[in-house]
């Protein structure tokens, strides 16, 4: 999957790119000529042929063109920078329709002639036609007057039929389940985060209220600039701004927690949903500050699940890996760290990255806008990480105790012969060692999830917690084997 970091180029994670779809040319058919209407002589019966206009329709469907990149070298205890670098959706220096229209013509028709009175003497031929028209006019006038009288009589006692401006409109009430209702409830619990390093560099991102103590959850790459002696502020939609400090950050998970100084007592945490129960096609609502435009709400659907996304933390140091939720809700630089909500307003993910076609290829530094491919960290994973950061100040990672290649491949995650740090590829006494895994083994499945590459395996492992039991399927010497493995743990990013 080719993705682009905001200002930091990292190669893309393996993923099949979408196939571009070309738009068919719009077409329209000219209207067919109609025959002239013949003149009806006086006294003759009227007859008029029907005439119609043709309908027009056109449609087009553009498709994105997504490039695919190359991988990076293997690593040991800490996976190296990711082969895929999604464009971070924060707006800092470190960061990142088809239409159918149609018309149709209706059939033309004339009023039918009324029944004339008995034919008079020859000298009064024109008088008969005039009399017929006069009778028809009187009948029509009488009908209109009768309807008008009836409507006036039935209108609030019959006093008046006049409608004034003050009689229309009124208060607008939106149901809680509508997009407007969800946004109205969620917006007061989101903040726009401004991070500034000690050298004055920084950017803008988003976060949301996690608890009543003033903890705000966001992306690690949103606050990375302010970690060492920098400055953080969080601004609510009502304009109130608070200084904040970093409580803990996890580069691998790309999750961070900050805390408001002098936090208000009326904070309302957003309700967390269950990302494991999310289905493709579910409605999504994204809140953020795209390109600095705070409190922006966009909508879409879940377009895919378990997308392997590898990215940088914004400083080009450690790689982060996601088994992400994919959405077509418009996500742009500045949306990073903001909540991805379901139709009921529950948080199901943290908006973190976007696919980019900047410069038509990989590793461009120009900020790009949404092309309908955004990625969010599942909230079940982010919740666990946030709780660990609040409790310990450091992240806790699940691990198998083996180093795998992060090269571009679709065959599986291969355990390398030796880690780049010089240590053993399989940790002695670790989970992989206990399960009998060896260098050269290629892991193809974790439980029921197909593993096509190293980043996919890492992202999938990190959706679990230390101590979880998983089933590993791997190949060795062209033979497929399966073993049970209990995940170990590693504390901190180093």
Secondary structure per residue as TSV (DSSP state, phi and psi in degrees):
chain	resnum	aa	ss	phi	psi
A	1	X	-	360.0	118.7
A	2	X	-	-85.4	123.4
A	3	X	B	-137.1	166.3
A	4	X	-	-134.1	130.6
A	5	X	-	-83.2	151.8
A	6	X	S	-75.9	90.0
A	7	X	S	94.7	-10.4
A	8	X	-	-127.2	119.5
A	9	X	-	-88.9	124.1
A	10	X	-	-135.8	138.2
A	11	X	-	-61.9	158.2
A	12	X	-	-82.9	156.4
A	13	X	-	-77.4	152.5
A	14	X	-	-64.4	131.7
A	15	X	-	-171.9	144.7
A	16	X	-	-72.7	125.4
A	17	X	-	-74.0	151.5
A	18	X	-	-65.7	147.7
A	19	X	-	-88.0	126.4
A	20	X	-	-64.2	146.4
A	21	X	-	-118.7	121.4
A	22	X	-	-82.4	147.5
A	23	X	-	-84.0	128.9
A	24	X	-	-68.9	149.4
A	25	X	-	-70.4	142.4
A	26	X	-	-69.6	146.0
A	27	X	-	-137.4	156.5
A	28	X	-	-150.5	146.3
A	29	X	-	-103.7	136.0
A	30	X	-	-70.2	154.5
A	31	X	-	-71.7	139.9
A	32	X	-	-76.6	143.5
A	33	X	-	-66.0	151.3
A	34	X	-	-110.0	151.7
A	35	X	-	-76.3	144.4
A	36	X	-	-65.0	152.3
A	37	X	-	-84.6	122.3
A	38	X	-	-67.7	151.8
A	39	X	-	-77.3	136.2
A	40	X	-	-99.9	116.5
A	41	X	-	-67.6	153.0
A	42	X	T	-57.7	137.3
A	43	X	T	87.7	-15.5
A	44	X	S	-88.3	150.8
A	45	X	-	-65.7	141.1
A	46	X	-	-80.5	140.9
A	47	X	-	-148.4	126.7
A	48	X	-	-130.5	124.7
A	49	X	-	-71.5	147.8
A	50	X	-	-73.4	142.9
A	51	X	B	-136.3	136.0
A	52	X	-	-128.7	158.9
A	53	X	-	-106.4	145.0
A	54	X	-	-73.5	157.4
A	55	X	-	-90.6	151.9
A	56	X	E	-124.3	144.0
A	57	X	E	-153.5	144.2
A	58	X	E	-145.4	154.1
A	59	X	E	-150.4	149.5
A	60	X	-	-143.9	154.6
A	61	X	-	-144.5	100.0
A	62	X	-	-75.3	158.2
A	63	X	-	-135.8	144.0
A	64	X	-	-71.0	154.7
A	65	X	-	-115.4	106.7
A	66	X	-	-107.4	116.2
A	67	X	-	-76.0	164.1
A	68	X	-	-126.2	140.6
A	69	X	-	-109.3	-162.0
A	70	X	-	-112.2	172.0
A	71	X	-	-101.1	-174.9
A	72	X	-	-123.0	178.8
A	73	X	-	-77.5	159.1
A	74	X	-	-70.1	163.3
A	75	X	-	-139.2	174.4
A	76	X	S	-108.9	-106.6
A	77	X	S	-62.0	-35.2
A	78	X	S	-116.7	123.1
A	79	X	-	-60.8	143.7
A	80	X	-	-70.8	177.3
A	81	X	S	-53.2	140.6
A	82	X	-	-67.8	147.8
A	83	X	S	-72.9	-14.9
A	84	X	-	-119.8	135.1
A	85	X	-	-123.9	94.5
A	86	X	-	-65.0	150.9
A	87	X	E	-69.9	118.8
A	88	X	E	-65.6	141.8
A	89	X	S	-93.8	43.4
A	90	X	-	-116.6	159.2
A	91	X	-	-104.6	34.1
A	92	X	S	-103.8	-179.4
A	93	X	T	-65.0	-26.5
A	94	X	T	-86.5	-7.3
A	95	X	-	-107.7	-155.9
A	96	X	-	-125.7	360.0
A	97	X	-	360.0	116.4
A	98	X	-	-90.9	151.6
A	99	X	-	-124.5	147.3
A	100	X	E	-134.1	128.1
A	101	X	E	-130.9	157.9
A	102	X	E	-159.6	157.6
A	103	X	E	-146.5	159.0
A	104	X	-	-147.2	149.6
A	105	X	-	-99.4	148.0
A	106	X	-	-95.2	167.5
A	107	X	-	-76.9	136.7
A	108	X	B	-83.6	145.1
A	109	X	-	-153.4	151.3
A	110	X	-	-112.5	162.7
A	111	X	-	-69.8	141.0
A	112	X	-	-74.9	149.6
A	113	X	-	-72.1	141.9
A	114	X	-	-75.9	161.8
A	115	X	-	-70.6	124.2
A	116	X	-	-79.4	159.1
A	117	X	-	-68.7	171.6
A	118	X	S	-55.0	144.8
A	119	X	-	-61.7	127.0
A	120	X	-	-81.4	-171.8
A	121	X	-	-65.9	158.3
A	122	X	G	-52.7	-35.3
A	123	X	G	-68.7	-16.4
A	124	X	G	-109.7	30.4
A	125	X	H	-58.6	-47.4
A	126	X	H	-69.3	-29.8
A	127	X	H	-64.6	-34.8
A	128	X	H	-62.7	-41.3
A	129	X	H	-66.4	-42.5
A	130	X	H	-62.2	-40.9
A	131	X	H	-63.4	-39.7
A	132	X	H	-63.9	-43.3
A	133	X	H	-64.4	-39.7
A	134	X	H	-64.7	-40.9
A	135	X	H	-63.4	-44.6
A	136	X	H	-60.5	-40.8
A	137	X	H	-65.1	-41.3
A	138	X	H	-65.3	-40.3
A	139	X	H	-63.6	-45.9
A	140	X	H	-62.4	-42.0
A	141	X	H	-64.0	-39.8
A	142	X	H	-66.5	-38.6
A	143	X	H	-64.5	-45.5
A	144	X	H	-62.7	-42.5
A	145	X	H	-64.0	-38.8
A	146	X	H	-65.0	-42.1
A	147	X	H	-64.4	-42.1
A	148	X	H	-62.5	-40.8
A	149	X	H	-65.4	-42.4
A	150	X	H	-64.1	-44.4
A	151	X	H	-62.5	-42.0
A	152	X	H	-65.1	-37.6
A	153	X	H	-68.1	-35.6
A	154	X	H	-87.9	-0.8
A	155	X	S	-93.9	97.5
A	156	X	G	49.2	50.1
A	157	X	G	88.0	-0.2
A	158	X	G	84.7	13.0
A	159	X	T	-74.9	-42.2
A	160	X	-	-160.3	152.0
A	161	X	-	-107.8	4.6
A	162	X	-	-74.0	132.8
A	163	X	-	-110.3	118.1
A	164	X	-	-94.6	166.5
A	165	X	G	-60.4	-32.6
A	166	X	G	-72.2	-13.0
A	167	X	G	-85.9	-11.7
A	168	X	S	-109.5	168.6
A	169	X	-	76.1	-137.6
A	170	X	-	118.2	-171.3
A	171	X	-	-69.5	143.9
A	172	X	-	-105.1	123.1
A	173	X	-	-115.2	123.4
A	174	X	-	-107.1	132.2
A	175	X	-	-66.0	152.2
A	176	X	T	-62.9	-27.3
A	177	X	T	-82.8	-7.3
A	178	X	S	-77.7	163.6
A	179	X	H	-59.5	-42.0
A	180	X	H	-63.3	-38.4
A	181	X	H	-67.5	-41.2
A	182	X	H	-64.7	-44.3
A	183	X	H	-63.7	-40.9
A	184	X	H	-61.6	-35.2
A	185	X	H	-81.2	-34.7
A	186	X	H	-85.9	-34.2
A	187	X	G	-54.3	-42.8
A	188	X	G	-62.8	-13.1
A	189	X	G	-106.2	16.0
A	190	X	E	-114.7	154.4
A	191	X	E	-134.8	152.5
A	192	X	E	-97.4	123.6
A	193	X	E	-103.0	130.9
A	194	X	E	-115.1	120.3
A	195	X	E	-112.9	134.3
A	196	X	E	-135.8	130.3
A	197	X	-	-78.6	173.0
A	198	X	T	-65.2	-21.2
A	199	X	T	-92.1	1.4
A	200	X	S	95.5	-3.0
A	201	X	-	-85.4	154.8
A	202	X	E	171.6	-164.2
A	203	X	E	-167.4	-171.6
A	204	X	E	-121.7	139.2
A	205	X	E	-145.9	-162.5
A	206	X	E	-135.2	159.0
A	207	X	E	-153.2	173.7
A	208	X	E	-141.8	155.5
A	209	X	E	-69.7	125.2
A	210	X	-	-98.7	-34.4
A	211	X	S	-153.1	176.4
A	212	X	T	-79.4	-7.0
A	213	X	T	-83.3	-4.2
A	214	X	-	100.9	12.7
A	215	X	E	-79.5	133.6
A	216	X	E	-118.5	131.0
A	217	X	E	-98.0	137.3
A	218	X	E	-153.2	-168.8
A	219	X	-	-87.3	150.4
A	220	X	H	-62.0	-40.7
A	221	X	H	-70.2	-15.6
A	222	X	H	-71.1	-38.9
A	223	X	H	-105.0	1.3
A	224	X	G	-56.6	-36.8
A	225	X	G	-65.5	-27.4
A	226	X	G	-98.6	5.4
A	227	X	T	-65.0	-45.1
A	228	X	T	-104.6	89.1
A	229	X	T	74.9	16.4
A	230	X	-	-89.7	-168.0
A	231	X	E	-128.9	138.4
A	232	X	E	-126.7	138.5
A	233	X	E	-134.1	150.1
A	234	X	E	-128.8	125.8
A	235	X	E	-116.4	127.7
A	236	X	E	-84.7	162.9
A	237	X	T	-58.8	-24.2
A	238	X	T	-81.8	4.1
A	239	X	S	93.7	-7.7
A	240	X	-	-74.6	128.5
A	241	X	E	-114.6	139.4
A	242	X	E	-129.9	141.5
A	243	X	E	-72.1	153.2
A	244	X	E	-145.4	162.2
A	245	X	E	-131.5	153.6
A	246	X	E	-80.0	121.4
A	247	X	E	-82.5	-40.9
A	248	X	E	-171.8	153.6
A	249	X	E	-145.7	145.8
A	250	X	E	-124.8	105.7
A	251	X	T	-64.4	-39.5
A	252	X	T	-65.4	-43.6
A	253	X	T	-80.8	-18.5
A	254	X	T	59.3	44.2
A	255	X	E	-126.0	142.5
A	256	X	E	-142.2	155.3
A	257	X	E	-125.3	130.0
A	258	X	E	-118.2	162.4
A	259	X	E	-129.4	134.1
A	260	X	E	-72.2	138.5
A	261	X	T	-84.1	134.9
A	262	X	T	54.6	50.7
A	263	X	-	-61.3	141.3
A	264	X	-	-67.2	157.5
A	265	X	T	-85.1	-8.4
A	266	X	T	-105.5	25.6
A	267	X	-	-64.9	139.3
A	268	X	-	-120.9	102.5
A	269	X	-	-62.2	144.3
A	270	X	-	-72.3	146.1
A	271	X	-	-75.0	131.0
A	272	X	B	-89.8	134.1
A	273	X	-	-92.0	-161.6
A	274	X	-	-121.4	101.8
A	275	X	G	-68.1	-19.1
A	276	X	G	-68.9	-22.6
A	277	X	G	-95.9	0.3
A	278	X	-	-68.6	140.3
A	279	X	-	-121.6	149.6
A	280	X	T	-59.3	130.3
A	281	X	T	103.3	-14.6
A	282	X	-	-62.8	144.8
A	283	X	E	-70.4	146.8
A	284	X	E	-132.6	151.2
A	285	X	E	-133.5	122.2
A	286	X	E	-108.4	137.6
A	287	X	E	-122.8	136.5
A	288	X	E	-175.4	-164.1
A	289	X	E	-127.0	66.2
A	290	X	E	-60.6	126.1
A	291	X	T	52.4	34.0
A	292	X	T	83.8	1.3
A	293	X	E	-86.5	89.4
A	294	X	E	-61.7	154.5
A	295	X	E	61.2	38.6
A	296	X	E	-92.1	135.1
A	297	X	E	-116.6	129.1
A	298	X	E	-130.7	160.5
A	299	X	E	-131.1	161.4
A	300	X	E	-177.4	-148.9
A	301	X	E	-137.1	168.0
A	302	X	E	-77.2	115.1
A	303	X	E	-96.7	-14.1
A	304	X	E	-169.2	163.3
A	305	X	E	-127.4	163.2
A	306	X	E	55.1	41.7
A	307	X	E	-79.9	123.5
A	308	X	E	-75.1	113.7
A	309	X	E	-126.4	123.7
A	310	X	E	-115.8	140.1
A	311	X	E	-152.9	175.1
A	312	X	E	-99.8	163.0
A	313	X	-	-86.2	9.1
A	314	X	S	100.3	-15.4
A	315	X	S	-113.4	-1.0
A	316	X	S	79.4	12.5
A	317	X	S	-91.6	-88.9
A	318	X	S	-89.1	149.6
A	319	X	E	-86.9	149.4
A	320	X	E	-121.0	149.4
A	321	X	E	-131.8	136.6
A	322	X	E	-130.1	144.5
A	323	X	E	-103.4	85.0
A	324	X	E	-89.1	157.6
A	325	X	E	-83.8	132.9
A	326	X	E	-102.9	134.7
A	327	X	E	-137.5	152.4
A	328	X	-	-99.8	6.4
A	329	X	S	-60.0	137.1
A	330	X	-	-63.5	114.5
A	331	X	-	-123.4	130.1
A	332	X	-	-133.4	171.2
A	333	X	T	-53.0	125.1
A	334	X	T	112.2	-18.3
A	335	X	-	-80.3	-14.8
A	336	X	T	-54.4	134.9
A	337	X	T	87.8	-11.1
A	338	X	-	-78.8	161.4
A	339	X	E	-79.0	141.6
A	340	X	E	-103.6	117.0
A	341	X	E	-104.8	155.6
A	342	X	-	-90.0	-176.7
A	343	X	T	-65.8	-18.8
A	344	X	T	-94.1	-1.1
A	345	X	S	91.0	9.6
A	346	X	-	-83.8	141.6
A	347	X	E	-74.6	122.4
A	348	X	E	-113.1	-8.6
A	349	X	E	-169.9	169.5
A	350	X	E	-113.8	117.4
A	351	X	E	-61.8	125.8
A	352	X	E	-133.4	-32.7
A	353	X	E	-152.8	159.5
A	354	X	E	-134.2	151.2
A	355	X	B	-74.4	142.2
A	356	X	-	-132.5	146.0
A	357	X	-	-115.6	23.0
A	358	X	G	-55.4	133.6
A	359	X	G	61.6	11.9
A	360	X	G	70.9	13.5
A	361	X	S	-162.6	-152.6
A	362	X	S	-96.4	151.5
A	363	X	S	71.2	15.0
A	364	X	-	-67.9	157.0
A	365	X	-	-105.6	-3.4
A	366	X	S	-77.9	132.9
A	367	X	-	-66.8	137.1
A	368	X	-	-120.5	160.1
A	369	X	-	-95.2	-178.6
A	370	X	-	-69.1	136.6
A	371	X	-	-117.9	20.2
A	372	X	S	86.4	14.0
A	373	X	-	-127.6	92.0
A	374	X	E	-114.0	156.5
A	375	X	E	-132.2	137.8
A	376	X	E	-129.1	141.4
A	377	X	E	-71.7	125.3
A	378	X	E	-55.5	137.3
A	379	X	H	-67.5	-28.1
A	380	X	H	-61.0	-39.9
A	381	X	H	-71.6	-46.4
A	382	X	H	-63.0	-35.6
A	383	X	H	-63.2	-46.1
A	384	X	H	-60.7	-45.0
A	385	X	H	-63.6	-45.1
A	386	X	H	-61.1	-42.0
A	387	X	H	-63.3	-38.9
A	388	X	H	-66.9	-39.2
A	389	X	H	-66.7	-40.0
A	390	X	H	-67.2	-37.7
A	391	X	H	-77.3	-45.5
A	392	X	H	-114.9	-15.2
A	393	X	S	78.7	-3.6
A	394	X	S	-134.0	150.9
A	395	X	-	-80.0	155.5
A	396	X	E	-122.2	122.9
A	397	X	E	-107.4	140.2
A	398	X	E	-78.1	149.3
A	399	X	E	-150.3	160.0
A	400	X	-	-104.9	-9.8
A	401	X	S	78.8	33.2
A	402	X	B	-147.1	147.5
A	403	X	-	-98.3	130.8
A	404	X	B	-117.9	157.2
A	405	X	-	-71.6	141.6
A	406	X	-	-108.9	19.9
A	407	X	S	-69.9	158.1
A	408	X	S	-68.0	113.5
A	409	X	-	-156.4	161.2
A	410	X	S	-124.2	10.1
A	411	X	S	-90.8	-16.9
A	412	X	-	137.8	-176.7
A	413	X	E	-100.6	111.1
A	414	X	E	-91.0	129.6
A	415	X	B	-74.2	122.6
A	416	X	-	-72.1	163.2
A	417	X	S	-72.4	-36.2
A	418	X	B	-153.2	138.7
A	419	X	-	-69.5	152.7
A	420	X	T	-64.8	-22.7
A	421	X	T	-79.3	-6.0
A	422	X	S	94.8	-7.9
A	423	X	S	-81.1	170.9
A	424	X	B	-66.8	141.5
A	425	X	S	-67.8	-32.2
A	426	X	B	-110.9	116.7
A	427	X	-	-64.9	125.7
A	428	X	T	-63.0	127.9
A	429	X	T	77.2	1.9
A	430	X	S	-81.3	177.9
A	431	X	H	-57.4	-44.3
A	432	X	H	-65.7	-40.2
A	433	X	H	-62.8	-44.9
A	434	X	H	-64.2	-30.4
A	435	X	H	-83.7	-4.8
A	436	X	T	90.6	11.0
A	437	X	-	-75.1	147.2
A	438	X	-	-134.8	161.5
A	439	X	T	-56.4	139.9
A	440	X	T	96.4	-20.0
A	441	X	-	-66.4	143.9
A	442	X	E	-115.0	113.1
A	443	X	E	-81.2	125.6
A	444	X	E	-113.2	-18.5
A	445	X	E	-148.4	145.5
A	446	X	E	-122.0	112.3
A	447	X	T	55.8	-121.9
A	448	X	T	-100.3	4.5
A	449	X	E	-89.8	126.2
A	450	X	E	-72.1	131.5
A	451	X	-	-107.3	117.3
A	452	X	-	-106.1	-8.5
A	453	X	S	-163.3	170.9
A	454	X	H	-61.6	-49.3
A	455	X	H	-58.4	-35.6
A	456	X	H	-63.4	-42.8
A	457	X	H	-63.4	-46.5
A	458	X	H	-62.0	-46.6
A	459	X	H	-60.0	-37.7
A	460	X	H	-72.4	-39.0
A	461	X	H	-61.1	-38.8
A	462	X	T	-76.9	-2.5
A	463	X	T	-83.1	-9.1
A	464	X	S	-102.3	172.8
A	465	X	-	-113.2	153.7
A	466	X	T	-54.1	138.2
A	467	X	T	96.4	-15.2
A	468	X	-	-67.2	142.1
A	469	X	E	-97.2	129.5
A	470	X	E	-129.8	162.6
A	471	X	E	-109.2	123.7
A	472	X	E	-105.8	125.4
A	473	X	E	-106.5	130.4
A	474	X	E	-145.4	165.8
A	475	X	E	-117.9	142.2
A	476	X	E	-145.5	125.4
A	477	X	T	53.8	43.4
A	478	X	T	67.4	10.9
A	479	X	E	-111.3	138.9
A	480	X	E	-94.0	132.4
A	481	X	E	-133.3	159.2
A	482	X	E	-134.2	135.0
A	483	X	E	-137.0	154.3
A	484	X	E	-91.8	143.1
A	485	X	E	-142.9	136.3
A	486	X	E	-101.2	122.0
A	487	X	-	-67.2	137.3
A	488	X	E	-91.4	-165.6
A	489	X	E	-140.3	154.4
A	490	X	E	-139.6	132.2
A	491	X	E	-101.5	132.1
A	492	X	S	88.4	168.2
A	493	X	-	-90.3	-17.7
A	494	X	-	-86.6	360.0
